[in-house]
Amino acid sequence: MASTSPKVPGEGAKPPGSVDPPRLPSGGIPNLKDRIPKLEPRRRKAEPANPMPVPETPSAPARPDPATINFTIPARRILSPQDHQLFLSSPTYNLILSFIFGLSESVVDRPISSVKDTDLSPTVQSILTILDEAEALCEDSPPDDQGGSRFGNKTFRVFLDKVKQRAPAWHATLLGGSNPDPAAATAELSAYLCQSFGNRSRIDYGSGHELNFAMWLLCLYQLSLLQRSDFPALALRIFTRYLTVMRRVQSTYYLEPAGSHGVWGLDDYQFLPFLFGASQLAHHAVVTPRAIHQELMLEEYGAEYLYLGQVAFVNSTKTVRGLRWHSPMLDDISSARGWAKIEGGMRRMFVSEVLGKLPVMQHFLFGSLIPAAEGMSEPPERGPKEEEGEDDEEGGEVEVFDDKEGVRHVHQPSGWGDCCGIKVPSSLAAAAEMKKRGGGEQLRRIPFD
């Protein structure tokens, strides 16, 4: 007879919150298969949508008939916010976008070496000769000794005077006998070319002057001296040579940046190498945006791709090591998934931070080849010196105003987006002076880097 021992009250009942012990298979090892929660992949958060779509390339307006053009010396016409709005809705706005974006599209997936000497038209060859001669003028105008100062060297003005003297002969070669009024055409074209080497009064250079060089090329296109078939050569041969010349000029005369880190915050002096360079790398199988942090990649591919070449040059002009310290925006952009995203971002920057900004466009020059919109202000009456963009050394008439936050601004008309006329010493000068003292062969590291 089985024993019937009395049960303890509550015996056999599961206490609240208890779980069954793991089942032991024949081997005595607990089977946790049913006890581990199912793992689910973490869903990637969608990137925030950019409210501004990537600007498309508009259709270019028809080029004018050179025989019907009434050439004029280019002048400032954007003198108010109303003038700026008229410009943004004008055919000239589309003309500029079509030209700049057209240059970018013409070099997609193309290295610099893809444009051979046999591909160069006579006009392109003449432009390269002009740039060679401009660099020679720089070599023939050595800077004065200014006792280690890192601000602009005044001999730069001698260089610009020589450029201005040579401009008529250069344009006579370009125009040949194709234009019925070569003297008037030369005066209009020279205004853009001479402005593309920097500001004579402030001894500075920035992305606004770079834009003048692009507009000089646009004027040659408007005169049918350049064709669409020349676009790859313009971006990869002409513009690359222009960069080389300007690096020489910047380093020789310690040109100050026209605004702290330029208009866009990418670089002290240039913007277009990043737009054209991103297009070059659009579908590259090896070079990713992160390559700008790898010295070997910059060394191997910098001579073929404008973006990498410009980053390498920026690194060489700084006194500290690391993009995140001296070029934080370039460092941030390098985290993009691909070059197509970067190229689209550069288009947005050009539209919103260049053409869309009144402080930049108030210095833009309009003539017959790049005409002002109907209804824009007439150019102010100025003396011969001011008409050529050569304000006196005090900077011309000063504009004083308060912004929306109540901050007082004191702007000089000779600057290019520089806030309150604050002079910014050249980073090239700092690196050069450090080398003169024997300490520039090795870049300084940030102490906590």
C-alpha positions as CSV (number, residue, x, y, z in Angstrom):
1,M,0.0,0.0,0.0
2,A,1.5,3.3,-1.1
3,S,2.3,5.8,1.6
4,T,0.1,8.8,1.8
5,S,2.2,11.4,3.6
6,P,0.4,14.7,4.1
7,K,1.3,17.4,1.6
8,V,2.7,20.7,2.7
9,P,0.3,23.5,1.9
10,G,1.3,25.2,-1.4
11,E,3.7,22.4,-2.3
12,G,3.8,21.7,-6.1
13,A,2.5,25.2,-6.9
14,K,4.8,27.6,-8.9
15,P,5.7,30.7,-7.1
16,P,4.8,33.9,-8.9
17,G,7.3,34.9,-11.6
18,S,9.1,31.6,-11.6
19,V,10.1,29.8,-14.8
20,D,10.5,26.2,-15.7
21,P,14.0,24.9,-15.4
22,P,15.7,24.1,-18.7
23,R,15.0,20.6,-20.0
24,L,18.0,18.3,-19.8
25,P,18.5,16.1,-22.9
26,S,20.1,12.8,-22.6
27,G,23.6,14.4,-22.5
28,G,22.8,16.5,-19.5
29,I,23.4,19.8,-21.3
30,P,20.6,22.4,-21.0
31,N,18.6,23.1,-24.2
32,L,18.2,26.9,-24.4
33,K,16.9,27.0,-27.9
34,D,13.4,27.9,-26.8
35,R,14.6,30.3,-24.1
36,I,16.7,32.8,-26.2
37,P,14.6,35.5,-27.7
38,K,14.6,35.7,-31.5
39,L,17.1,38.2,-32.9
40,E,15.8,40.6,-35.4
41,P,18.0,42.9,-37.6
42,R,18.1,46.5,-36.5
43,R,16.3,48.7,-39.0
44,R,18.4,51.4,-40.5
45,K,16.9,54.8,-39.9
46,A,16.0,56.6,-43.1
47,E,18.2,59.6,-43.8
48,P,16.5,62.9,-43.4
49,A,15.2,64.2,-46.7
50,N,17.0,67.3,-48.0
51,P,14.4,70.0,-48.6
52,M,16.3,71.2,-51.6
53,P,16.4,68.7,-54.6
54,V,19.6,68.4,-56.6
55,P,19.5,71.2,-59.1
56,E,19.2,70.0,-62.7
57,T,21.2,71.4,-65.6
58,P,18.9,73.9,-67.5
59,S,18.9,74.2,-71.2
60,A,21.3,76.9,-72.3
61,P,19.8,80.0,-74.0
62,A,20.8,80.6,-77.6
63,R,24.2,82.2,-78.1
64,P,24.1,85.8,-79.5
65,D,25.2,86.7,-82.9
66,P,28.7,88.3,-82.5
67,A,27.9,90.8,-85.3
68,T,24.9,92.2,-83.3
69,I,26.6,92.5,-79.9
70,N,27.2,96.0,-78.4
71,F,30.1,95.3,-76.2
72,T,30.4,97.1,-72.9
73,I,32.7,97.1,-69.9
74,P,31.1,94.8,-67.3
75,A,29.7,96.5,-64.2
76,R,27.9,95.6,-61.0
77,R,24.2,95.6,-61.4
78,I,23.0,93.7,-58.3
79,L,22.7,96.6,-55.9
80,S,19.6,95.5,-53.8
81,P,17.6,92.4,-52.9
82,Q,15.2,93.3,-55.6
83,D,18.0,93.2,-58.2
84,H,19.1,89.9,-56.8
85,Q,15.6,88.4,-57.2
86,L,15.4,89.6,-60.8
87,F,18.7,87.9,-61.5
88,L,17.5,84.6,-60.0
89,S,14.6,84.5,-62.4
90,S,16.4,85.7,-65.5
91,P,17.8,83.8,-68.5
92,T,21.3,84.8,-67.4
93,Y,20.9,82.7,-64.2
94,N,20.1,79.7,-66.4
95,L,23.0,80.5,-68.7
96,I,25.4,80.4,-65.8
97,L,24.0,77.2,-64.3
98,S,23.9,75.5,-67.8
99,F,27.6,76.4,-68.4
100,I,29.0,75.3,-64.9
101,F,26.9,72.2,-64.6
102,G,27.6,71.4,-68.3
103,L,31.3,71.4,-67.5
104,S,30.7,69.1,-64.6
105,E,28.6,66.6,-66.6
106,S,31.2,66.5,-69.4
107,V,33.9,65.0,-67.1
108,V,31.8,62.2,-65.4
109,D,34.1,59.2,-64.9
110,R,37.0,60.9,-66.8
111,P,40.5,61.4,-65.4
112,I,42.6,64.4,-66.4
113,S,44.8,62.3,-68.7
114,S,41.8,61.3,-70.8
115,V,42.0,64.6,-72.6
116,K,44.9,64.3,-75.0
117,D,46.8,67.1,-76.7
118,T,45.3,66.1,-80.0
119,D,41.8,66.8,-78.5
120,L,42.6,70.5,-77.9
121,S,41.1,73.1,-80.2
122,P,43.2,76.1,-81.3
123,T,41.3,78.3,-78.8
124,V,42.0,75.9,-75.9
125,Q,45.7,75.8,-76.9
126,S,45.7,79.6,-76.9
127,I,44.2,79.8,-73.5
128,L,46.8,77.4,-72.2
129,T,49.5,79.7,-73.6
130,I,47.9,82.7,-71.9
131,L,48.0,80.8,-68.5
132,D,51.7,79.9,-69.2
133,E,52.5,83.5,-69.8
134,A,50.6,84.6,-66.7
135,E,52.7,82.2,-64.6
136,A,55.8,83.6,-66.2
137,L,54.7,87.2,-65.2
138,C,54.5,85.9,-61.6
139,E,58.0,84.5,-61.8
140,D,59.3,87.9,-63.1
141,S,57.7,89.7,-60.2
142,P,59.3,88.3,-57.0
143,P,57.8,89.4,-53.7
144,D,59.3,92.0,-51.5
145,D,60.9,90.9,-48.2
146,Q,58.3,91.8,-45.6
147,G,60.0,90.5,-42.4
148,G,58.0,87.3,-41.9
149,S,54.6,88.9,-42.2
150,R,51.8,86.5,-43.1
151,F,49.6,89.1,-44.8
152,G,49.5,89.8,-48.5
153,N,52.7,91.0,-50.3
154,K,52.2,94.3,-52.1
155,T,54.2,93.2,-55.1
156,F,51.1,91.3,-56.1
157,R,49.9,94.6,-57.5
158,V,52.9,94.7,-59.8
159,F,51.9,91.2,-61.1
160,L,48.3,92.3,-61.7
161,D,49.5,95.4,-63.6
162,K,51.5,93.2,-65.9
163,V,48.5,91.0,-66.5
164,K,46.4,94.0,-67.4
165,Q,49.1,95.2,-69.8
166,R,49.3,91.9,-71.5
167,A,45.5,91.3,-71.7
168,P,44.9,93.1,-75.0
169,A,47.6,91.1,-76.8
170,W,46.2,87.9,-75.4
171,H,42.7,88.7,-76.5
172,A,43.9,89.8,-79.9
173,T,45.2,86.2,-80.4
174,L,42.0,84.7,-79.2
175,L,39.6,86.9,-81.2
176,G,41.7,87.0,-84.4
177,G,39.6,88.5,-87.2
178,S,36.4,86.9,-86.2
179,N,34.9,90.0,-84.4
180,P,34.0,93.3,-86.1
181,D,34.9,95.3,-82.9
182,P,38.0,93.6,-81.3
183,A,38.9,96.6,-79.1
184,A,35.4,96.7,-77.4
185,A,35.4,92.9,-77.1
186,T,38.8,92.9,-75.6
187,A,37.7,95.5,-72.9
188,E,34.8,93.3,-71.9
189,L,36.7,90.1,-71.8
190,S,39.7,91.6,-70.0
191,A,37.5,92.7,-67.1
192,Y,36.7,89.1,-66.2
193,L,40.2,87.7,-66.8
194,C,41.9,90.4,-64.8
195,Q,39.5,89.9,-61.9
196,S,40.1,86.1,-61.9
197,F,43.7,86.6,-60.4
198,G,42.6,88.3,-57.2
199,N,41.7,91.7,-55.7
200,R,44.4,94.4,-56.2
201,S,43.4,96.5,-53.2
202,R,42.9,93.9,-50.6
203,I,45.6,91.5,-52.0
204,D,43.3,88.5,-51.5
205,Y,41.8,85.8,-53.6
206,G,38.7,83.6,-53.2
207,S,36.0,81.5,-54.9
208,G,34.5,84.7,-56.2
209,H,37.6,85.4,-58.3
210,E,37.5,81.8,-59.4
211,L,34.0,82.4,-60.6
212,N,35.3,85.3,-62.7
213,F,37.6,82.9,-64.5
214,A,34.7,80.6,-65.3
215,M,32.7,83.6,-66.6
216,W,35.6,84.5,-68.8
217,L,35.4,81.1,-70.4
218,L,31.6,81.5,-70.7
219,C,32.2,84.8,-72.6
220,L,34.4,83.0,-75.0
221,Y,31.7,80.3,-75.4
222,Q,29.1,83.1,-76.0
223,L,31.3,84.4,-78.8
224,S,31.4,80.8,-80.4
225,L,35.2,80.7,-79.8
226,L,34.6,77.6,-77.6
227,Q,32.2,74.8,-78.4
228,R,30.4,72.1,-76.4
229,S,33.0,69.6,-77.6
230,D,35.7,71.7,-75.7
231,F,34.0,71.3,-72.3
232,P,36.1,68.3,-71.1
233,A,39.2,70.2,-72.0
234,L,38.0,73.3,-70.3
235,A,37.4,71.4,-67.0
236,L,40.3,69.1,-67.1
237,R,43.1,70.9,-68.9
238,I,42.2,74.7,-68.8
239,F,40.9,74.7,-65.2
240,T,43.6,72.4,-63.9
241,R,46.2,74.7,-65.4
242,Y,44.5,77.8,-63.9
243,L,44.6,76.0,-60.5
244,T,48.3,75.5,-60.9
245,V,48.9,79.1,-61.7
246,M,46.8,80.4,-58.9
247,R,48.6,78.1,-56.4
248,R,51.8,79.7,-57.5
249,V,50.4,83.2,-57.2
250,Q,48.9,82.4,-53.8
251,S,52.2,81.0,-52.5
252,T,54.3,83.8,-54.0
253,Y,52.4,86.8,-52.7
254,Y,50.7,85.2,-49.6
255,L,47.3,86.1,-50.9
256,E,44.8,86.4,-48.1
257,P,41.6,84.3,-48.3
258,A,38.7,86.5,-49.4
259,G,36.5,85.5,-46.5
260,S,37.2,83.0,-43.7
261,H,37.4,79.6,-45.5
262,G,35.8,81.0,-48.6
263,V,32.1,81.3,-49.3
264,W,31.4,77.6,-48.8
265,G,33.6,76.6,-45.9
266,L,35.3,73.9,-48.0
267,D,38.6,75.6,-48.8
268,D,40.3,79.0,-48.3
269,Y,40.4,79.7,-52.0
270,Q,38.6,77.3,-54.4
271,F,35.2,75.6,-54.9
272,L,34.9,74.3,-58.5
273,P,37.6,71.6,-58.1
274,F,35.3,69.9,-55.7
275,L,32.3,70.1,-58.1
276,F,34.2,68.9,-61.1
277,G,36.2,66.4,-59.1
278,A,33.2,64.7,-57.6
279,S,31.8,64.2,-61.2
280,Q,35.2,62.7,-62.2
281,L,34.9,60.1,-59.5
282,A,31.1,59.4,-59.8
283,H,31.5,55.6,-60.4
284,H,35.1,54.9,-59.5
285,A,35.6,51.3,-58.5
286,V,38.5,52.0,-56.1
287,V,38.4,55.6,-54.8
288,T,35.7,56.2,-52.3
289,P,34.9,59.5,-50.4
290,R,37.0,58.1,-47.5
291,A,40.1,58.1,-49.7
292,I,40.7,61.8,-48.9
293,H,42.1,60.5,-45.5
294,Q,44.6,58.2,-47.0
295,E,47.9,59.7,-48.1
296,L,48.7,56.9,-50.5
297,M,45.4,57.4,-52.3
298,L,46.0,61.1,-52.6
299,E,49.5,60.5,-53.9
300,E,48.5,57.9,-56.4
301,Y,45.3,59.6,-57.8
302,G,45.7,63.3,-56.9
303,A,47.2,64.1,-60.3
304,E,44.2,62.5,-62.1
305,Y,41.3,63.8,-60.1
306,L,40.7,67.4,-59.2
307,Y,38.9,66.6,-55.8
308,L,41.8,64.6,-54.5
309,G,44.4,67.0,-55.9
310,Q,42.8,69.9,-54.1
311,V,42.6,68.0,-50.8
312,A,46.3,67.1,-51.2
313,F,47.1,70.8,-51.8
314,V,45.0,71.9,-48.8
315,N,46.9,69.4,-46.6
316,S,50.2,70.8,-47.8
317,T,49.4,74.3,-46.8
318,K,48.3,73.7,-43.3
319,T,50.5,73.7,-40.2
320,V,48.5,71.0,-38.3
321,R,47.8,67.4,-39.4
322,G,44.3,66.2,-40.0
323,L,41.3,67.3,-42.1
324,R,39.0,67.3,-39.1
325,W,41.1,70.1,-37.6
326,H,41.8,72.4,-40.5
327,S,38.9,71.5,-42.9
328,P,36.0,70.1,-40.9
329,M,33.5,70.4,-43.7
330,L,35.6,68.3,-46.1
331,D,36.0,65.8,-43.2
332,D,32.2,65.6,-42.7
333,I,31.5,65.2,-46.5
334,S,33.9,62.2,-46.6
335,S,31.3,60.1,-44.8
336,A,28.9,60.3,-47.8
337,R,27.9,57.0,-49.3
338,G,29.2,57.9,-52.8
339,W,30.5,60.5,-55.1
340,A,27.1,61.1,-56.7
341,K,25.8,62.3,-53.4
342,I,28.7,64.7,-53.0
343,E,28.3,66.0,-56.6
344,G,24.7,66.7,-55.8
345,G,25.6,68.5,-52.7
346,M,28.1,70.6,-54.5
347,R,25.4,71.6,-57.0
348,R,23.2,72.7,-54.1
349,M,26.1,74.7,-52.7
350,F,26.7,76.5,-55.9
351,V,23.0,77.4,-56.2
352,S,22.3,78.4,-52.6
353,E,25.7,79.7,-51.4
354,V,27.0,81.4,-54.5
355,L,24.3,82.5,-56.9
356,G,21.7,82.6,-54.1
357,K,23.7,84.9,-51.7
358,L,23.4,88.6,-52.1
359,P,26.8,89.4,-50.4
360,V,28.5,87.3,-53.1
361,M,26.5,88.3,-56.1
362,Q,26.7,92.0,-55.4
363,H,30.2,91.8,-56.8
364,F,29.2,90.0,-59.9
365,L,29.9,91.7,-63.2
366,F,27.3,92.0,-66.1
367,G,28.1,93.0,-69.6
368,S,26.7,92.3,-73.1
369,L,27.8,88.6,-73.1
370,I,26.5,87.9,-69.6
371,P,23.6,90.4,-69.6
372,A,21.8,91.9,-66.6
373,A,18.1,91.2,-66.2
374,E,15.6,93.8,-67.4
375,G,14.7,96.1,-64.5
376,M,17.9,95.7,-62.6
377,S,19.6,98.9,-61.2
378,E,21.9,100.8,-63.5
379,P,25.6,100.7,-62.6
380,P,26.6,103.4,-60.1
381,E,28.6,106.3,-61.4
382,R,32.2,105.6,-60.4
383,G,35.6,106.9,-61.2
384,P,37.9,105.2,-63.7
385,K,39.8,103.5,-60.9
386,E,36.7,102.1,-59.3
387,E,35.2,101.0,-62.6
388,E,38.1,98.6,-63.0
389,G,37.5,97.1,-59.6
390,E,40.5,98.8,-58.0
391,D,39.2,100.5,-55.0
392,D,41.6,102.6,-52.9
393,E,43.6,100.9,-50.2
394,E,41.2,102.0,-47.6
395,G,38.6,99.8,-49.3
396,G,36.2,102.3,-50.8
397,E,32.9,103.4,-49.4
398,V,32.0,101.5,-46.1
399,E,28.6,100.1,-45.5
400,V,27.3,99.9,-41.9
401,F,24.2,98.0,-41.0
402,D,22.6,95.8,-38.4
403,D,21.5,92.2,-39.2
404,K,18.4,90.4,-38.0
405,E,20.1,89.5,-34.7
406,G,21.1,93.1,-34.0
407,V,24.8,92.6,-34.8
408,R,26.5,95.6,-36.3
409,H,28.3,95.0,-39.6
410,V,30.9,97.2,-41.3
411,H,31.4,95.9,-44.8
412,Q,33.8,97.2,-47.5
413,P,32.7,96.8,-51.1
414,S,36.1,95.4,-52.3
415,G,35.6,92.1,-50.4
416,W,34.2,88.8,-51.5
417,G,31.8,87.8,-48.8
418,D,34.3,88.7,-46.1
419,C,32.5,89.7,-42.9
420,C,33.3,93.2,-41.7
421,G,36.5,93.5,-43.7
422,I,38.5,91.5,-41.2
423,K,41.9,90.6,-42.7
424,V,42.6,86.9,-42.5
425,P,46.3,85.9,-42.7
426,S,47.2,83.3,-45.4
427,S,47.5,79.7,-44.3
428,L,50.0,79.3,-47.1
429,A,52.0,82.1,-45.6
430,A,52.0,80.4,-42.2
431,A,53.3,77.1,-43.7
432,A,55.9,78.9,-45.7
433,E,57.2,81.0,-42.8
434,M,57.4,77.9,-40.7
435,K,59.5,76.2,-43.3
436,K,61.8,79.2,-43.5
437,R,62.4,78.7,-39.8
438,G,63.2,75.0,-40.3
439,G,60.1,73.6,-38.7
440,G,57.8,73.0,-41.7
441,E,59.0,69.6,-42.9
442,Q,56.9,67.9,-40.2
443,L,53.3,69.1,-39.6
444,R,52.4,69.7,-36.0
445,R,49.9,67.3,-34.4
446,I,47.1,68.5,-32.1
447,P,48.3,67.6,-28.6
448,F,45.3,65.4,-27.8
449,D,45.1,63.9,-31.3
